[in-house]
Amino acid sequence: MRIAVSSDMDEPVARLLVEELRARGHEVVAHGALNPGSDPQWAVCSERAAREVAAGQADQAVVCCWTGTGASIAANKVPGVRAALCTDAYTAGGARRWNDANVLALSLRLTSAPLLREILDAWFAGEASQDAEDLGNVDHVERLDRGRAAP
């Protein structure tokens, strides 16, 4: 799987994220502080990673900033992206299952090495629900992206 990764800071957990994804067999495209010469601002590098997902150039993305909040907000401004800020494995699994999230947002401050591995395990094990209610909610979000909410 091709995964776009962004971080506004070159922190140990961000480097570990890249190493862990590669060890799991994924191709990583780095943005921000993880790619020398790239703009490290959280809004800019998160948008770039998210746009790769929206354009089909990456299967998924992981965006990081100190709290994870700014990275998730920036990524969610890109139509077609459903970014979820996850601080635990249960949330990561649920984001994939119920929200069909395609971008994982992480906090550089809160995410330890063991927690990172647990979150990634749950994220990659999760599959989008085929339940009608869940599909309806994801469809509603897609209509919001296009500026047309449900009546």
ZADO-1210 file (C-alpha; in nm, 4 decimals, padded with zeros to 6 digits):
<atoms>
<atom x="00.0000" y="00.0000" z="00.0000" code="MET" pos="1"/>
<atom x="00.1250" y="00.3519" z="-00.0788" code="ARG" pos="2"/>
<atom x="00.0930" y="00.5806" z="00.2233" code="ILE" pos="3"/>
<atom x="00.1568" y="00.9548" z="00.2354" code="ALA" pos="4"/>
<atom x="00.3005" y="01.0619" z="00.5719" code="VAL" pos="5"/>
<atom x="00.3390" y="01.4158" z="00.6991" code="SER" pos="6"/>
<atom x="00.4750" y="01.5719" z="01.0138" code="SER" pos="7"/>
<atom x="00.5446" y="01.9315" z="01.1004" code="ASP" pos="8"/>
<atom x="00.8279" y="01.8261" z="01.3324" code="MET" pos="9"/>
<atom x="01.1099" y="01.5754" z="01.2993" code="ASP" pos="10"/>
<atom x="01.0221" y="01.3912" z="01.6204" code="GLU" pos="11"/>
<atom x="01.1244" y="01.0361" z="01.7177" code="PRO" pos="12"/>
<atom x="00.7645" y="00.9105" z="01.6914" code="VAL" pos="13"/>
<atom x="00.7349" y="01.0530" z="01.3384" code="ALA" pos="14"/>
<atom x="01.0549" y="00.8743" z="01.2326" code="ARG" pos="15"/>
<atom x="00.9317" y="00.5562" z="01.4022" code="LEU" pos="16"/>
<atom x="00.6027" y="00.5864" z="01.2107" code="LEU" pos="17"/>
<atom x="00.7893" y="00.5863" z="00.8789" code="VAL" pos="18"/>
<atom x="01.0080" y="00.2928" z="00.9879" code="GLU" pos="19"/>
<atom x="00.7073" y="00.0960" z="01.1134" code="GLU" pos="20"/>
<atom x="00.5091" y="00.1508" z="00.7916" code="LEU" pos="21"/>
<atom x="00.8044" y="00.0404" z="00.5799" code="ARG" pos="22"/>
<atom x="00.8589" y="-00.2648" z="00.8015" code="ALA" pos="23"/>
<atom x="00.4949" y="-00.3569" z="00.7374" code="ARG" pos="24"/>
<atom x="00.5642" y="-00.3505" z="00.3635" code="GLY" pos="25"/>
<atom x="00.4138" y="-00.0137" z="00.2758" code="HIS" pos="26"/>
<atom x="00.5619" y="00.2397" z="00.0376" code="GLU" pos="27"/>
<atom x="00.5965" y="00.5715" z="00.2224" code="VAL" pos="28"/>
<atom x="00.5859" y="00.9165" z="00.0629" code="VAL" pos="29"/>
<atom x="00.7127" y="01.1693" z="00.3189" code="ALA" pos="30"/>
<atom x="00.6039" y="01.5327" z="00.3520" code="HIS" pos="31"/>
<atom x="00.6931" y="01.8184" z="00.5815" code="GLY" pos="32"/>
<atom x="00.9762" y="01.7804" z="00.8316" code="ALA" pos="33"/>
<atom x="01.0214" y="01.4181" z="00.7213" code="LEU" pos="34"/>
<atom x="01.1260" y="01.5322" z="00.3738" code="ASN" pos="35"/>
<atom x="01.4167" y="01.7816" z="00.3781" code="PRO" pos="36"/>
<atom x="01.3336" y="02.0891" z="00.1725" code="GLY" pos="37"/>
<atom x="00.9591" y="02.0340" z="00.2030" code="SER" pos="38"/>
<atom x="00.7401" y="02.2925" z="00.3808" code="ASP" pos="39"/>
<atom x="00.7007" y="02.1666" z="00.7399" code="PRO" pos="40"/>
<atom x="00.4016" y="02.3798" z="00.8385" code="GLN" pos="41"/>
<atom x="00.1300" y="02.1461" z="00.9673" code="TRP" pos="42"/>
<atom x="-00.1404" y="02.2968" z="00.7478" code="ALA" pos="43"/>
<atom x="00.0721" y="02.2707" z="00.4341" code="VAL" pos="44"/>
<atom x="00.2219" y="01.9237" z="00.4776" code="CYS" pos="45"/>
<atom x="-00.1061" y="01.7727" z="00.6033" code="SER" pos="46"/>
<atom x="-00.2874" y="01.9123" z="00.3003" code="GLU" pos="47"/>
<atom x="-00.0236" y="01.7690" z="00.0648" code="ARG" pos="48"/>
<atom x="-00.0544" y="01.4208" z="00.2147" code="ALA" pos="49"/>
<atom x="-00.4355" y="01.4394" z="00.2075" code="ALA" pos="50"/>
<atom x="-00.4395" y="01.5570" z="-00.1552" code="ARG" pos="51"/>
<atom x="-00.2408" y="01.2482" z="-00.2542" code="GLU" pos="52"/>
<atom x="-00.5190" y="01.0335" z="-00.1077" code="VAL" pos="53"/>
<atom x="-00.7945" y="01.2379" z="-00.2739" code="ALA" pos="54"/>
<atom x="-00.6154" y="01.2168" z="-00.6102" code="ALA" pos="55"/>
<atom x="-00.5644" y="00.8409" z="-00.5814" code="GLY" pos="56"/>
<atom x="-00.1847" y="00.8800" z="-00.5691" code="GLN" pos="57"/>
<atom x="-00.1791" y="00.7285" z="-00.2192" code="ALA" pos="58"/>
<atom x="-00.4078" y="00.4657" z="-00.0700" code="ASP" pos="59"/>
<atom x="-00.4080" y="00.6304" z="00.2723" code="GLN" pos="60"/>
<atom x="-00.2221" y="00.8951" z="00.4693" code="ALA" pos="61"/>
<atom x="-00.0980" y="00.9517" z="00.8216" code="VAL" pos="62"/>
<atom x="-00.0691" y="01.3174" z="00.9236" code="VAL" pos="63"/>
<atom x="00.1023" y="01.4324" z="01.2432" code="CYS" pos="64"/>
<atom x="00.1455" y="01.7487" z="01.4438" code="CYS" pos="65"/>
<atom x="00.2051" y="01.8182" z="01.8128" code="TRP" pos="66"/>
<atom x="-00.1578" y="01.7540" z="01.9163" code="THR" pos="67"/>
<atom x="-00.2789" y="01.5980" z="01.5915" code="GLY" pos="68"/>
<atom x="-00.5697" y="01.8400" z="01.5855" code="THR" pos="69"/>
<atom x="-00.4341" y="02.0878" z="01.3301" code="GLY" pos="70"/>
<atom x="-00.3175" y="01.8084" z="01.1005" code="ALA" pos="71"/>
<atom x="-00.6627" y="01.6478" z="01.1108" code="SER" pos="72"/>
<atom x="-00.8395" y="01.9792" z="01.0469" code="ILE" pos="73"/>
<atom x="-00.6185" y="02.0592" z="00.7466" code="ALA" pos="74"/>
<atom x="-00.6562" y="01.7097" z="00.6003" code="ALA" pos="75"/>
<atom x="-01.0351" y="01.7201" z="00.6406" code="ASN" pos="76"/>
<atom x="-01.0552" y="02.0361" z="00.4287" code="LYS" pos="77"/>
<atom x="-00.9564" y="01.8286" z="00.1249" code="VAL" pos="78"/>
<atom x="-01.2692" y="01.6902" z="-00.0481" code="PRO" pos="79"/>
<atom x="-01.2787" y="01.3115" z="-00.0404" code="GLY" pos="80"/>
<atom x="-01.0715" y="01.2859" z="00.2759" code="VAL" pos="81"/>
<atom x="-01.2058" y="01.1514" z="00.6034" code="ARG" pos="82"/>
<atom x="-00.9307" y="01.2115" z="00.8579" code="ALA" pos="83"/>
<atom x="-00.9614" y="01.0792" z="01.2120" code="ALA" pos="84"/>
<atom x="-00.7518" y="01.1922" z="01.5075" code="LEU" pos="85"/>
<atom x="-00.6812" y="00.8712" z="01.6972" code="CYS" pos="86"/>
<atom x="-00.5175" y="00.8473" z="02.0379" code="THR" pos="87"/>
<atom x="-00.5909" y="00.4793" z="02.0965" code="ASP" pos="88"/>
<atom x="-00.6394" y="00.1554" z="01.9070" code="ALA" pos="89"/>
<atom x="-01.0156" y="00.1354" z="01.9644" code="TYR" pos="90"/>
<atom x="-01.0697" y="00.4768" z="01.8070" code="THR" pos="91"/>
<atom x="-00.8474" y="00.3849" z="01.5122" code="ALA" pos="92"/>
<atom x="-01.0366" y="00.0624" z="01.4461" code="GLY" pos="93"/>
<atom x="-01.3708" y="00.2409" z="01.4779" code="GLY" pos="94"/>
<atom x="-01.2608" y="00.5191" z="01.2452" code="ALA" pos="95"/>
<atom x="-01.1839" y="00.2661" z="00.9746" code="ARG" pos="96"/>
<atom x="-01.4963" y="00.0579" z="01.0405" code="ARG" pos="97"/>
<atom x="-01.7718" y="00.3136" z="01.0978" code="TRP" pos="98"/>
<atom x="-01.6314" y="00.6188" z="00.9207" code="ASN" pos="99"/>
<atom x="-01.4319" y="00.4577" z="00.6382" code="ASP" pos="100"/>
<atom x="-01.1526" y="00.6983" z="00.7385" code="ALA" pos="101"/>
<atom x="-00.8738" y="00.7177" z="00.4839" code="ASN" pos="102"/>
<atom x="-00.6383" y="00.9469" z="00.6777" code="VAL" pos="103"/>
<atom x="-00.5069" y="00.8772" z="01.0259" code="LEU" pos="104"/>
<atom x="-00.4080" y="01.1808" z="01.2336" code="ALA" pos="105"/>
<atom x="-00.1683" y="01.1348" z="01.5243" code="LEU" pos="106"/>
<atom x="-00.0382" y="01.3471" z="01.8095" code="SER" pos="107"/>
<atom x="00.3394" y="01.3675" z="01.8278" code="LEU" pos="108"/>
<atom x="00.3068" y="01.4563" z="02.1963" code="ARG" pos="109"/>
<atom x="00.0763" y="01.1749" z="02.3087" code="LEU" pos="110"/>
<atom x="00.1798" y="00.8817" z="02.0910" code="THR" pos="111"/>
<atom x="00.4398" y="00.6482" z="02.2421" code="SER" pos="112"/>
<atom x="00.6131" y="00.3729" z="02.0441" code="ALA" pos="113"/>
<atom x="00.3960" y="00.0897" z="02.1878" code="PRO" pos="114"/>
<atom x="00.0795" y="00.2954" z="02.1381" code="LEU" pos="115"/>
<atom x="00.1777" y="00.3783" z="01.7806" code="LEU" pos="116"/>
<atom x="00.2067" y="00.0076" z="01.6998" code="ARG" pos="117"/>
<atom x="-00.1319" y="-00.0659" z="01.8606" code="GLU" pos="118"/>
<atom x="-00.2982" y="00.2158" z="01.6670" code="ILE" pos="119"/>
<atom x="-00.1447" y="00.0987" z="01.3378" code="LEU" pos="120"/>
<atom x="-00.2476" y="-00.2616" z="01.4074" code="ASP" pos="121"/>
<atom x="-00.6085" y="-00.1548" z="01.4620" code="ALA" pos="122"/>
<atom x="-00.6077" y="00.0894" z="01.1690" code="TRP" pos="123"/>
<atom x="-00.4838" y="-00.1673" z="00.9174" code="PHE" pos="124"/>
<atom x="-00.7029" y="-00.4453" z="01.0544" code="ALA" pos="125"/>
<atom x="-01.0132" y="-00.2299" z="01.0201" code="GLY" pos="126"/>
<atom x="-01.2371" y="-00.2541" z="00.7178" code="GLU" pos="127"/>
<atom x="-01.5215" y="-00.0265" z="00.6219" code="ALA" pos="128"/>
<atom x="-01.8586" y="-00.1414" z="00.7521" code="SER" pos="129"/>
<atom x="-02.1182" y="-00.2507" z="00.4996" code="GLN" pos="130"/>
<atom x="-02.4026" y="-00.1685" z="00.7394" code="ASP" pos="131"/>
<atom x="-02.6632" y="00.0527" z="00.5707" code="ALA" pos="132"/>
<atom x="-02.6555" y="00.3133" z="00.8480" code="GLU" pos="133"/>
<atom x="-02.2773" y="00.3418" z="00.8370" code="ASP" pos="134"/>
<atom x="-02.2761" y="00.3621" z="00.4570" code="LEU" pos="135"/>
<atom x="-02.5458" y="00.6305" z="00.4756" code="GLY" pos="136"/>
<atom x="-02.3377" y="00.8395" z="00.7128" code="ASN" pos="137"/>
<atom x="-02.0282" y="00.8146" z="00.4922" code="VAL" pos="138"/>
<atom x="-02.2405" y="00.9059" z="00.1891" code="ASP" pos="139"/>
<atom x="-02.3740" y="01.2095" z="00.3772" code="HIS" pos="140"/>
<atom x="-02.0169" y="01.3243" z="00.4486" code="VAL" pos="141"/>
<atom x="-01.9298" y="01.2823" z="00.0804" code="GLU" pos="142"/>
<atom x="-02.2290" y="01.5006" z="-00.0132" code="ARG" pos="143"/>
<atom x="-02.1055" y="01.7621" z="00.2337" code="LEU" pos="144"/>
<atom x="-01.7710" y="01.7568" z="00.0503" code="ASP" pos="145"/>
<atom x="-01.9572" y="01.8433" z="-00.2677" code="ARG" pos="146"/>
<atom x="-02.1535" y="02.1172" z="-00.0913" code="GLY" pos="147"/>
<atom x="-02.4781" y="01.9236" z="-00.0966" code="ARG" pos="148"/>
<atom x="-02.5957" y="01.7945" z="00.2378" code="ALA" pos="149"/>
<atom x="-02.8921" y="01.5599" z="00.2545" code="ALA" pos="150"/>
<atom x="-03.2344" y="01.7247" z="00.2801" code="PRO" pos="151"/>
</atoms>
